[in-house]
């Protein structure tokens, strides 16, 4: 190994990885023509790469990359989305309609209306029976009879005088 | 856009309010007529009554004395003079969908001739009859217009 070898050997790895400049490449190549030691070093690097490459490629073929990619893609999307609350806030911030002056009274009104509606909807509703058309009946002066005809949907409340009853009895 | 939103903000509660108001009111048809077996005169507006009464009581003559269509509001009484010398008072007690509970009071000189609560539904007629009037009887019919 000559003196120039020590300077070239520093570039040799970069040359092997094709990371040298044109000037460095010319320097290394002219040196390699005259230096057997450096050529051997370069060849051993290539041998090492071949030695590593085959098992790595084999491992890569066995690996389930689509699944890995899906996982990465999901992660990227979830980071892009942000939380629903952030989305809502940004949307409200963007829309002039939903400035605080408008949406606070709007939300308060909607909440009040919902409260009133639920009171009306869920109010205990009495069961209505079609049969009992007359809930109650009383009279201080008459006797009463109730006739019902479901056919004609007629209910008749008939008031009888005492005289009527007397005459009907006799 | 902002204007439309504000209009909707005011219109929606108003519509809800009007809906709730109409829920507690009902228009009724009140008819007072004389039915008798003297003659065969049937007023044209009472022809339907004759068909309804026939299975119960059959009269040959129906003469309309009075017809009204007052609107009843929840727990508010509506009074109307009824022939002869009587007063009929109607009060809407409850309303649910197409069913209305109405309290009917007939008074004569502050005496309760009749005090009852009836349930009005579409197509149903409540008739109150019996007090003598002339040769026949007075009949009061009540139906709701939903």
Interface residues (C-beta under 8 A of the other chain):
Chain A: X96 X97 X102 X105 X106 X109 X113 X116 X117 X120 X125 X126 X128 X130 X132 X133 X134 X135 X136 X137 X138 X139 X140 X141 X142 X144 X147 X149 X151 X152 X153 X154 X155 X156 X157 X158 X159 X160 X161 X164
Chain B: X1 X2 X5 X6 X9 X12 X13 X16 X20 X51 X52 X53 X55 X56 X57 X94 X96 X99 X101 X108 X111 X112 X113 X114 X115 X116 X117 X118 X119 X121 X123 X124 X125 X126 X127 X128 X129 X130 X131 X132
